[in-house]
Amino acid sequence: MTLKSYLSLFIAFFSLLGFAQNMQEGFTYLETGKYPQAESFFLTVLKEYPENKTARLCYGRAIGLNNNPEKAENLFTNLLKDFPADFEVKLNYGESLLWNKKFKEAKIYFKGLITEDPKSFPALLSYANTLSNLKEYEDALVYVNKALDVLPGNPNALNSKKYMYLGYAYQKQQAQQYDEAEALLKENLKLFNNDKDTLINLANLYLIANRLEEAKEIYNLLAENKENKLIALNGLALVSHLNGKEREALHLSAKSFESLGADTDAKLVQPTKERYIQALIWNKKYKTANVLISDLIESKPNENWLLALRATLNIYKSDFKKSVADYNRILVNDSSSFDGNLGKANAKKALGFYSDAYTSAENTLKFYENQKDATNFIKDLNTSFTPFYEAKASYSFDNGDNEAFSFQNALEFPLSIKFKLLGNYGYRTTNNTVTNNKATSNDFSLGLSYQLLSNVTFKGTAGITSAKAETSNYSQLLTDLSFSIKPFKLQTLDIGYKREIQSFNADLLDREIVMNNYYANYNLSTNFNLGWFTQYYYTSQNDDNARNLLFTSLYYNILSKPSLKAGLNYQYISFKNQVPTIYFSPEKFNAAEVFVNLIKDEVITKPNEWFYELTAATGLQYIENASSQSTYRIQGKLGFKFSERCLANLFGTRSNIASATAAGFTFTEIGLRFKWYLFKQPVFR
């Protein structure tokens, strides 16, 4: 900040000196901010009176305030040589250091002036403003208060104090010290009642801290002043979006957008249009959003905020390559752009270019230190590549008198963004409570996962199962090989081969039935909440039997927060040979059901919060030519996230769908799952 704050005092002082030449006109130019006219005026004076100190001072100030700080510093340097003891010259030289952003030099210089004159208001205020520019806000507030002790109530010093509080609060906010930032902003409100800038900063703090109801209260307070109506509506729309109330967000932003007029403050036009288009995107009204963006871009083809909106639209439409192209254009215009850097990070992540995603997010932090969205992005990306251990213990039983205990262990250890080591160990013991047949199996496998291309990942494991049953003990090879492919946007395809043994109950384990599964999973998402999943299995068995299994699901996403979807499932199974006395193996089996799924995903759940999932389904099943039978399925999960690295949940299933079990028509399972990330971040970072 400069010494404009005491410009009027400076001019008044020199106006009283009564020079032979009349310079009042020039003083007026300086006082009213007409710096080009002031520069021209005092240059004319200096041509006639080249040694006039006042004219030289005023000319130097006019030049400095007219965006020529280097020339001004040279002029004041020469003045200081001619008048080394003149305090007014010293003050202006100090101000020229501020104009040239030589804040460290200015700090030392003004400290010396304060030592020379501890009661100099301009020196105290300039020193305070210098400290503020250096973000040494605590000391800056000390010296601005000293300046106010000299001139109580001075509006310029009070204005400086206000922005020092705002800067100090922002510094605390960036350090995620939200309570300290809130206290500073509330202190500012005591000094400047209902100050707009302070209220806006406080609302933004509450948004960042996810204190949405408090943010809403602040925006409602702002709305009490008609001049702040657009700011308030735009803020309230964002609060609604963050609360998952997209229709409400659109209603509020539309109200703001429709109130734009010829007399609207130009500073409010862009953020209002921006929020309305964002709300259209949030509500998946892509065509309307695209028309508005296209119209605006036609008149302003290289505006960063418009390019960012188009990039956001394409992210929502999963056109990530188009998004990257726009983010690159933004970064050409401004390499420090927050939208450009972090937006590109998100698009690159979605495309599978994880190294580029890291780079773009880290670039964001170079310009916006400790920025929450960027740090959270990196944290989430790190989680994807952090080694973890997962364990599941479960108990199951069916109406065929079979019960089982199972303990599954999995270890995933990424060594790079492309390469992961995999390990699995499973123990299962099962028995029949009527026949007393018992069997156990131990499964062990090792493998790897490797990203071959940005949209193709290979996963392979191999191992051995060791089984001990009533009449036989044996070992068999286990294999699971698959390719995960993203052929087009909003589509995923998994194809693979899996070798396993029938291990559902003791009788099946005793028979050593090896299953060779060839499978394909296909998932199609859309931009209008509809989705389709299809799975096909062909299984050949060493008992000379073969199975075909087709499962398909058509669903609709009703809500996003929490996720709520409903849909239809259809399942078809056929076996080459029918051996119903050994395992469920109809010549043909059909089942159809309607389902509802409610979920709060553990991935988005914060530490010390609960997550959950509930699925309920009912329908009909047809076994060969028999009459239809009603079906039901209930699945649930309830868990708690203890920290960023540790979570656990209970889970359970109850179903009478025949295909859900190889023995009987009613199946129940309950269990406990535990997941622990071994380190705070990936081993390769």
C-alpha positions, 0 to 999 in steps of 0.5 A: 500500500502507498502513501496516498493515504496522507496525500491530502496532508502533503498537499495542504502543507505545501499549499501554505508555503506561498511560492512565487509561482501558483501551484494550486492547480497541480495540487488539485490534480494530485488530490483528485487522482488526475495524475497525467495532468499533474505530471504535465503541470509540474513538468511545466513548472520545473522547466521554469523553476528546475530547482524548486523542491516542491515542484520536484516532489509533486512531479515525482509523486505524479510520475509514481502514481501514474505507473512509472515507479522506477523513474519516480524512485530515481527522482526521489533518490536525486532529491534525497541527495540534494536534501538529505535531512528533509523528512518529507523527501525521505517519506516520498523516497520510502513511498517510491520503494513501495511503488517498486515493490521493494518491500524488504528495503522499505521495511528497513527504511521506514523503521529508520524513519520511525526511529527518527520521528516516532510520532510521524503519522505517515511513517507509521502508516507506511511502515504498517502498510509495508509489513502488510505487503510482506504479510507480517500482519500481526506487526502491521496491526501494531503499527497501524494502531500506533498511527491511529494513536497519532491521528485518531479516527483517520479514515485512511489508517482505518481502511488500512487496518480493515484490509490488514485484518482481511489479509491476516484472516486469509493467511490463517484460512490458507493455513486451514486455521479456520477458528483463528481466521473467523476470530479475526473477521469477527473482530473486523466486524466490530470495527466496521459494522456489517462491512461488505468485504468482511462479510463476503470473506466470512461467508467464503471461510464458512464455505471452505470449512464446510459450515454451510448453514453459517455461510447461508446466514451471512449471505442472508445478512448481506441480502438485507442491503439491496446493493448486495442482492446479487452477491447474496443470491450467487452465494446462496446458490453455491450453498444450495449446490454444496448441500446437494440441492441443485434445483434450489441452486438453479432457482436462486441463480436464475433469479439473480441472472434475470435481475441483471440490467443496464444499471447493474454494477459491471463487477457483478455481471460476470460472477452472476452469469457464471453462477447461473451457467454453473447451476445449469451444468449442475442440473444437467441442462447442458444444451442451455448452458452450451448455448449461453457459453457459446454466445458469450465466447463468440463476443469474447473468444479468449476470456478465461472465465468463459473457457473455464465454464466450457471446460467444466461443461465438458467435464460433466459431459465426460468430454475430458479431452475437450476440457484439457484443450480449454484448460491449456488455452487458459494457462497460455493466457495466465500460467497462474490460473487456479481454474486452469491448473486444478481443472486440468488436474481433474481432467487428466485424472479422469483420462488416466494420466495420473502423472500429469494430474499430480503436476497440474495440482502441484502447479496450483499450489505453487501459486496458491499455497495450501489451497484446500481444493488442490491439497485435497485433490492430491490427498485423494490421488495419493490415497489411490496409490497408497498401500493398504491391507483389507480383511473380511470375516464373515459367517453364512448359512442357508436352508440346506443346513450349510454354514461357513466361516470365512476370513479373507485378506488382501494387500495392495502395494503400488510401487508407481502410478502404473505398477501395483503388487497384489497379494491375497490369502483366504481361509474358509471352513464349512460344514453341514449341520445334518450330515456333519460333513466338514471341509476347509480351504486355504487360498493364496495368490500373488499378482500385479496390476499394470496400466498399459495405456491411459485407458487400459489396465492389466491385472493378473494373479496366480496362486494355489488352493489347498483343500481338506475334505471328508474323503480327499485332500488336494491342491489346485492352481488359482488364476485370475487374469483381466483387462480393464478397458475404457473404450469410449467416454462413459464406458468401461469393459472388463474381460478376463479369465478366472480359475477357481474351485467350488467351495460354497459347502463341504460336499462341493469342496469334497468333489474337487470341482474346478471352474474355468470362468471366461467373463466380460463386464460392460458398464455404460453411463449417460449424462442424463442419469441412466445407466446400464450394466451387463455381465456374461460368464461362460464356465467350463468345469472339470466334471464335464459340465458348463454354465452360461450366466447373463446378468443385466441391470438398467438403473436410474440415478435419482439423487447424488448426495446421498446416492439413490438409484433404482432399476431393473435386474434380469438374470439368466443361467443355463447348465449343460448337465443337470445335477440338482442333487449336487449343486444348483444347475437348472437347464434354464433359470430366469429371474427379474427384480426391481431394486432400490439402492441408497449409498453414502460412499466411504470414498467421500466420507470424512474422518469421524463420519459414518458411511452406509449402503442399503439395497432392497429388491424383489421380483420373480424367478423361474426355474426351468418350467416350474411356476414363478416364485417370488424373490427378495434380496436385502443387502446392507453395510454400515461403517465408520471412518476412524481416520484418513487411514482406517475404516471398518464396517459391518455388512450383511445379505439375506436373499432367496434368489436361487442363483445366489447360492449353490445350495438352497433358496435362502441364504444369509451372510453377516460379516465385518470388514476392516481396511487400513492404509499402511502409510500416509502417502504412496511409497514412491512420493 
